Structure formats: C-alpha cells, structure tokens
C-alpha cells in the first residue's frame, strides 16, 4: 500500500492528509483481516520546484528538504499514520535504486540522447504540449498550466529520452489483461485515452538542473524528478539490494494517488517497469481533488487549512472520521468546516458517543455496573451480520465512506432499539439484561469495525466495556481475529462497564 510521495517545497495540507489517512485506514483494515501489509509513504525532494522553494527560503536544497520532510513526519505522527517505511528520495538507497533501475532501461536500449524544446510547468515538474495548456491571460504569449493556472516556461536543452512511444501496444495489452488495474473505471478509461491518443517519447534527464540524482552515463545530467520519484515504490522493498524481499512484495502493490498525477503513474510508470523488465503494479486507486468551496485545495489558494488546526478542534479521530466518511474515493470531494462540525456532532457525539454513554449509565443503575451477555437470538444479530458483510466488502473495495455508513447504520438501529425498550424505565431483570447485553455486543462489533478509522476512541471504548483487562479477551480491538471476532455473541458478559467522560464532546457550530 503506497501514497504518493509528497513534494517538500512546502508544508503538508489537508489534501495530502486525505490521501494518507485513507491509505492508513485501508492498511489497518487489511492487517485486521490477517493480510500481510507493507505501508509506504515519504517525501519527494529533488527537482527544480524544490530548488526554487529552498532558494526563496534562503536555504540550501538539502536543508530545506530535511526540514520539510520532518514536517510531514510530524503531521503523520499527529494523525496516527502507521506507516511501515517513510522514504526520502535524497537517501542513498534511493540514489542507488534509481541509477540501477534507469541503467537497466538504458542497457535495454530504451533511452537515447536528443534535444528537448517545449513548455515546462515547474509546480507540476512536467512537460506539456500547446493543446494540453490553457490560453495566456490578457493577450499574453505564455500559456497557463491547467492545474495551477500559472504561466509555464519555455525550455530548450539537451536531454536523454525514454522511448515511451514503443510501449503503446504493450501498455494496451497489459491493460486488456488487467481490466481492474485502475480504479474507478472512469480513471482507467482516462489512462487508456492517453495511451490511445498517441504516446511521445519523453525526457528523463535535465542538464539545466543540479538538484537531482546524477545520470551515471551522462556527466552534467540529473534524472528528471518524476522518474526519480516513481522509483521510490521499488526502492523501499529492496529493488537495489534485496531481490528476495522485492519479489515478496512486487507486483502485489496498491498505489493510492490523486487524479492530477494519473498520467505519471498509470502511463509512464508501467511503461518504465516494462522497459526495465519488471511487472507493473497490481492496482492504481485514483481519487479526485479535495475541494473547499468548490475549489481545489492547495497551499496557494483558499484558507490554507492545516491538519494540525483541524485536529486541535476535532481531535485525531474527528479529523480522520470526517475525511474517511464524507470524501468518496474516486470523484472530487468537497470540504467545509461547517460540514465537519455537523458530521462530528451527528455521527460521533450523538450516535456513537451517546450510545456508549447511555448503555454505561443504565448498566450502572440496573446491573450494578456489570455488563450482561447478549441474547444469542437477538433481533439485532441478523442486522449486525448484514452490516459486517457490507462494511467488509466496502473496505475491500477501497470505499471507506460506504464501510462507515454501514457501521453507523448498526449504531443508529441500536439506539432506536434502546428507545423502543426503554431499559432505564424497567425494573432490573432478564429483559433489561438482554437489551443491555445486545447493546454491549453491538458496541464490541462497532469498535472493531471502526478501528481503522477511529484510533483513540475505539481503544478507549474497548476498555470502557471491560474487554481490555478481561481474562481471555484481546487487549485492543485491533488484536482480534477477523472475521471470526465480528460474529454475534463475542461479548462474554460479567465485565465492569465504565461511563467515563464524553468520548466526543459536542462542538458548537
């Protein structure tokens, strides 16, 4: 499981966090069901964009990269991102892997020298043709990048070129043999459209840039930053020095990425792999832009919201839940602070938080603080089974919103079940025990199902319903064996139940 590696020209924003939190939740789900998972993220530190950002900040590129890479690590630590490796493209292992990988393409006869002349967007670190750009503003001569809405630059320099055009048919053949390689299907069609539209050979080196990995066969050239960056995915699993480890993980790889880098990942990257004699990855999962008020979120527009600012207001779990619940993976998503408040109060405070609090309160009053066991024939049991199946399928389909919606359907129905039976009004006895035992069982199942999204609150809820310290029970909701642990009847009863402070204190809009 990989995220893109993020440019260190500036600090992380919520668009970066969205991709990374999604990857983290998916990795946690797959670990939960027993899959072997290697989760990779990191920072992209070479190229003209980084060099210019460093110059503007009055720093050497290496120092600038080091400082901003740490900002990403700090942000991911704050969001509970459980990566297995954080790679930096300035590391010796990356330099070695890039030179080995590109050297193999060169040795295979797919790289040649030539002269490039054309438009270049520094923020994209990408070359474009006239028909791929927007017209100049106010009658000017310089067209605009369609993504950044900034003028591009005209470049003319001696380069080394990759024979991308030779891989048109091999790529089409590979996509035909792997129809699910790009998800969703609309993004697959976009990749195929780029390939069928005609592939031109592309530059893989720069002679006018010093901040990069040297091309071993061409003095004075460094590798174009995108080819340096893409190779991180194989570096981290041992391409350069551990073939056995590399073969263990590759090509069973799922890349998560935004649609603006689809061309590089879904066209250039598989072609490069084929040219190097390696198989392309198993799947590309492509999401849309994160919009704020209908505009693409970036550090150059809007209000420059940072993950830390939202965590301060909503907590780690509140942040993670909103982005996983409300941002579908595929189309563009829209973020608003007001919408985040509503989602937090409705789902977390009013539904899950209220269910946990009212069950603990009634258990204290009617059961002396000891949780009863659930009814094996509870009316909630078939609903729970349906929800588990639906949520499991959604996580497997890279759809956290559907997984969480299913989970919260069980929470809402359990709250309604309590309202119908009103155990707080009844005398202690078997009927009260059944209703409360069923609710505790739902909390147990929900805690496991929601654990990829909610880190702190699910751990705390597991403790409050008595499972963390119970003999024969896992200490954490992530220590269970799924799917078995999601079957109805796992709450043993006889455990102390604690109300505690509100799991999710309401937030004023």
PyMOL commands that set and color helices and strands:
alter all, ss='L'
color gray80, all
select helices_A, chain A and resi 14-32+48-56+61-78+92-107+130-132+137-139+164-177+185-196+225-230+232-235+243-249+259-275+307-326+337-366+379-396+400-421+423-425+430-450+456-464+477-479+484-486
alter helices_A, ss='H'
color red, helices_A
select strands_A, chain A and resi 6-7+40-44+85-88+111-121+126-128+153-162+182-183+202-203+205-206+222-223+254-258+283-287+290-292+295-296+333-335+370-371+495-496
alter strands_A, ss='S'
color yellow, strands_A
deselect
rebuild
show_as cartoon
